[in-house]
Amino acid sequence: MSSQACVRQGCVRLAFPLDVETLQQAQDSLALLHEQVGVFKVGLELFTAEGPAAVRAVQARGRKCFLDLKLHDIPATVARSVEAACKLGADYLTVHAAAGEQALREAARAAQGSSLRLLAVTVLTSMDDAALAAIGLQGPAAHAVERLAELAFSAGVEGFVCSPVECAALRRRLGPAAFLVTPGVRPAGAAAGDQRRIATPAAAIAAGADLLVVGRPIRDAANPRAAAAAIVTEIEQAAG
């Protein structure tokens, strides 16, 4: 397996989700896209099916692993889960900001001294103001994102997952220390799917995003490699 670095600088800012059912399917995606993509996201579906082997498959390709488990539990359980992710060698790990200040502080403590970057999930990009109201969370979405991000930041978590729509406001409020990850990125003309708060790759970079998560526009393209390369080009042009 190849472990070479990304050929292009912009690929390190592109994350592709391995939203598949089996390790073989994940390995197929890695083989297809590892030259265009610098970060591969292992989410709940794949990790539940295949466990740490999915993380090791990403590492075998020399790429960063974004372990997207969205931890939301009592502080002790969150801390032990973060410790396990550190031992596994994951590069990024998500924890819900809504887990609360104590859980976030325990997560930050558990990751301290490791290479793992914690990412606090604010408001899922599939949710809008009506969806927030339905679960009793005070909106609008942009305000909820800011409240949750500031809570996590004060607890020692400096990475955040937010939609591109809230990215610029978080960058202004939290400054350069914040690492901002934006799902809900869609090239111009791409279908929104179940995402509600979206933007193009160029707009996300302009808003201050550090890492862009792009799935379906690459996976469903007639030529996924070309689609990923085009997004990398857009990232590089926007970043200057």
MOCOR-V731848 format. One record per residue. N is the residue number from 0. PSI is psi in whole degrees, 0 to 359 (none if undefined). OMEGA is omega in whole degrees, -180 to 180 (none if undefined). NEAR is the number of other ideal C-beta (glycine too) atoms within 10 Angstrom. Layout:
n=N psi=PSI omega=OMEGA near=NEAR
n=N psi=PSI omega=OMEGA near=NEAR
This chain:
n=0 psi=145 omega=-179 near=11
n=1 psi=138 omega=176 near=11
n=2 psi=20 omega=-179 near=10
n=3 psi=155 omega=178 near=9
n=4 psi=160 omega=176 near=11
n=5 psi=138 omega=-180 near=19
n=6 psi=323 omega=-175 near=10
n=7 psi=142 omega=-176 near=16
n=8 psi=323 omega=-176 near=13
n=9 psi=342 omega=-176 near=22
n=10 psi=337 omega=-180 near=24
n=11 psi=349 omega=179 near=18
n=12 psi=9 omega=179 near=24
n=13 psi=126 omega=177 near=27
n=14 psi=134 omega=178 near=26
n=15 psi=127 omega=-179 near=27
n=16 psi=129 omega=176 near=22
n=17 psi=69 omega=-178 near=28
n=18 psi=71 omega=-177 near=18
n=19 psi=171 omega=-173 near=20
n=20 psi=335 omega=-172 near=12
n=21 psi=159 omega=177 near=12
n=22 psi=322 omega=180 near=17
n=23 psi=318 omega=177 near=11
n=24 psi=321 omega=178 near=15
n=25 psi=316 omega=179 near=22
n=26 psi=325 omega=177 near=19
n=27 psi=317 omega=178 near=13
n=28 psi=320 omega=178 near=21
n=29 psi=316 omega=179 near=21
n=30 psi=323 omega=-177 near=12
n=31 psi=322 omega=-166 near=16
n=32 psi=359 omega=-172 near=23
n=33 psi=340 omega=178 near=22
n=34 psi=340 omega=-179 near=17
n=35 psi=340 omega=-172 near=23
n=36 psi=133 omega=-179 near=29
n=37 psi=341 omega=-178 near=22
n=38 psi=133 omega=176 near=23
n=39 psi=133 omega=-175 near=26
n=40 psi=124 omega=175 near=24
n=41 psi=113 omega=-176 near=27
n=42 psi=192 omega=-174 near=19
n=43 psi=318 omega=-176 near=11
n=44 psi=307 omega=-177 near=15
n=45 psi=320 omega=-178 near=24
n=46 psi=324 omega=177 near=17
n=47 psi=323 omega=-178 near=11
n=48 psi=320 omega=-169 near=15
n=49 psi=345 omega=176 near=21
n=50 psi=210 omega=-176 near=13
n=51 psi=339 omega=179 near=16
n=52 psi=329 omega=179 near=14
n=53 psi=320 omega=177 near=26
n=54 psi=316 omega=-179 near=22
n=55 psi=329 omega=178 near=14
n=56 psi=320 omega=177 near=23
n=57 psi=315 omega=-179 near=25
n=58 psi=326 omega=180 near=18
n=59 psi=335 omega=177 near=14
n=60 psi=2 omega=179 near=20
n=61 psi=24 omega=-178 near=14
n=62 psi=159 omega=179 near=25
n=63 psi=145 omega=-180 near=20
n=64 psi=124 omega=177 near=25
n=65 psi=102 omega=-178 near=26
n=66 psi=105 omega=-171 near=26
n=67 psi=78 omega=-178 near=26
n=68 psi=350 omega=177 near=18
n=69 psi=60 omega=-177 near=17
n=70 psi=132 omega=178 near=21
n=71 psi=94 omega=-174 near=16
n=72 psi=186 omega=178 near=14
n=73 psi=155 omega=-174 near=12
n=74 psi=317 omega=-177 near=18
n=75 psi=319 omega=180 near=11
n=76 psi=319 omega=177 near=14
n=77 psi=314 omega=-179 near=23
n=78 psi=315 omega=-179 near=21
n=79 psi=326 omega=178 near=13
n=80 psi=321 omega=176 near=18
n=81 psi=318 omega=178 near=26
n=82 psi=320 omega=179 near=16
n=83 psi=321 omega=178 near=14
n=84 psi=324 omega=176 near=27
n=85 psi=315 omega=179 near=17
n=86 psi=328 omega=180 near=11
n=87 psi=339 omega=179 near=16
n=88 psi=19 omega=177 near=16
n=89 psi=148 omega=-179 near=25
n=90 psi=327 omega=178 near=18
n=91 psi=148 omega=177 near=23
n=92 psi=132 omega=180 near=26
n=93 psi=143 omega=174 near=23
n=94 psi=139 omega=-179 near=29
n=95 psi=129 omega=174 near=21
n=96 psi=331 omega=-180 near=29
n=97 psi=355 omega=175 near=19
n=98 psi=340 omega=174 near=24
n=99 psi=163 omega=-173 near=17
n=100 psi=316 omega=-176 near=14
n=101 psi=316 omega=179 near=14
n=102 psi=321 omega=179 near=25
n=103 psi=319 omega=178 near=27
n=104 psi=320 omega=178 near=18
n=105 psi=323 omega=177 near=23
n=106 psi=314 omega=179 near=28
n=107 psi=320 omega=178 near=19
n=108 psi=317 omega=-178 near=15
n=109 psi=330 omega=-179 near=22
n=110 psi=349 omega=-175 near=22
n=111 psi=133 omega=179 near=12
n=112 psi=355 omega=178 near=8
n=113 psi=175 omega=176 near=15
n=114 psi=1 omega=-180 near=10
n=115 psi=132 omega=175 near=23
n=116 psi=120 omega=177 near=18
n=117 psi=142 omega=178 near=26
n=118 psi=117 omega=178 near=26
n=119 psi=123 omega=176 near=26
n=120 psi=128 omega=-179 near=24
n=121 psi=271 omega=177 near=26
n=122 psi=125 omega=-178 near=30
n=123 psi=143 omega=-177 near=20
n=124 psi=350 omega=176 near=25
n=125 psi=354 omega=-176 near=14
n=126 psi=141 omega=174 near=19
n=127 psi=189 omega=-176 near=14
n=128 psi=322 omega=-180 near=16
n=129 psi=320 omega=179 near=10
n=130 psi=322 omega=177 near=15
n=131 psi=316 omega=-180 near=18
n=132 psi=325 omega=-178 near=12
n=133 psi=333 omega=179 near=9
n=134 psi=8 omega=175 near=8
n=135 psi=18 omega=179 near=6
n=136 psi=125 omega=-177 near=16
n=137 psi=129 omega=180 near=9
n=138 psi=196 omega=1 near=16
n=139 psi=174 omega=-174 near=12
n=140 psi=318 omega=-178 near=24
n=141 psi=320 omega=179 near=18
n=142 psi=322 omega=178 near=15
n=143 psi=319 omega=178 near=20
n=144 psi=314 omega=-178 near=24
n=145 psi=317 omega=180 near=19
n=146 psi=313 omega=-177 near=15
n=147 psi=321 omega=179 near=21
n=148 psi=319 omega=180 near=26
n=149 psi=325 omega=175 near=15
n=150 psi=312 omega=-179 near=18
n=151 psi=320 omega=-179 near=32
n=152 psi=319 omega=180 near=21
n=153 psi=338 omega=178 near=11
n=154 psi=359 omega=176 near=21
n=155 psi=6 omega=177 near=16
n=156 psi=127 omega=-174 near=23
n=157 psi=4 omega=175 near=15
n=158 psi=146 omega=-174 near=23
n=159 psi=145 omega=172 near=28
n=160 psi=122 omega=179 near=28
n=161 psi=164 omega=176 near=33
n=162 psi=160 omega=178 near=27
n=163 psi=335 omega=-178 near=26
n=164 psi=326 omega=-179 near=20
n=165 psi=356 omega=-171 near=25
n=166 psi=313 omega=-177 near=26
n=167 psi=319 omega=-180 near=16
n=168 psi=320 omega=178 near=17
n=169 psi=321 omega=179 near=24
n=170 psi=318 omega=179 near=18
n=171 psi=319 omega=-175 near=10
n=172 psi=322 omega=-172 near=13
n=173 psi=343 omega=176 near=19
n=174 psi=189 omega=-173 near=9
n=175 psi=343 omega=-179 near=7
n=176 psi=336 omega=-178 near=8
n=177 psi=139 omega=176 near=20
n=178 psi=115 omega=-171 near=18
n=179 psi=126 omega=-179 near=24
n=180 psi=129 omega=-176 near=27
n=181 psi=108 omega=162 near=31
n=182 psi=186 omega=-180 near=25
n=183 psi=26 omega=179 near=25
n=184 psi=127 omega=-178 near=30
n=185 psi=125 omega=173 near=21
n=186 psi=156 omega=-180 near=16
n=187 psi=130 omega=179 near=9
n=188 psi=350 omega=-180 near=7
n=189 psi=151 omega=179 near=17
n=190 psi=143 omega=-180 near=9
n=191 psi=333 omega=-177 near=12
n=192 psi=225 omega=-179 near=14
n=193 psi=9 omega=178 near=9
n=194 psi=143 omega=-178 near=18
n=195 psi=328 omega=-175 near=19
n=196 psi=96 omega=-170 near=22
n=197 psi=167 omega=175 near=19
n=198 psi=166 omega=177 near=20
n=199 psi=163 omega=177 near=19
n=200 psi=316 omega=-180 near=29
n=201 psi=319 omega=180 near=17
n=202 psi=322 omega=179 near=20
n=203 psi=317 omega=177 near=32
n=204 psi=316 omega=180 near=25
n=205 psi=330 omega=180 near=15
n=206 psi=350 omega=177 near=21
n=207 psi=11 omega=-180 near=18
n=208 psi=143 omega=176 near=28
n=209 psi=325 omega=-176 near=17
n=210 psi=131 omega=-178 near=25
n=211 psi=129 omega=177 near=28
n=212 psi=118 omega=-178 near=21
n=213 psi=119 omega=-177 near=26
n=214 psi=277 omega=-172 near=19
n=215 psi=321 omega=179 near=16
n=216 psi=335 omega=175 near=20
n=217 psi=309 omega=-175 near=26
n=218 psi=320 omega=-175 near=18
n=219 psi=1 omega=-180 near=12
n=220 psi=153 omega=176 near=15
n=221 psi=326 omega=177 near=6
n=222 psi=91 omega=-176 near=10
n=223 psi=322 omega=179 near=18
n=224 psi=314 omega=-180 near=14
n=225 psi=322 omega=179 near=12
n=226 psi=317 omega=178 near=20
n=227 psi=318 omega=179 near=23
n=228 psi=322 omega=179 near=21
n=229 psi=322 omega=178 near=17
n=230 psi=320 omega=176 near=26
n=231 psi=318 omega=178 near=25
n=232 psi=316 omega=180 near=13
n=233 psi=319 omega=177 near=22
n=234 psi=313 omega=-178 near=24
n=235 psi=319 omega=180 near=16
n=236 psi=320 omega=-180 near=12
n=237 psi=325 omega=-178 near=19
n=238 psi=343 omega=179 near=13
n=239 psi=none omega=none near=5
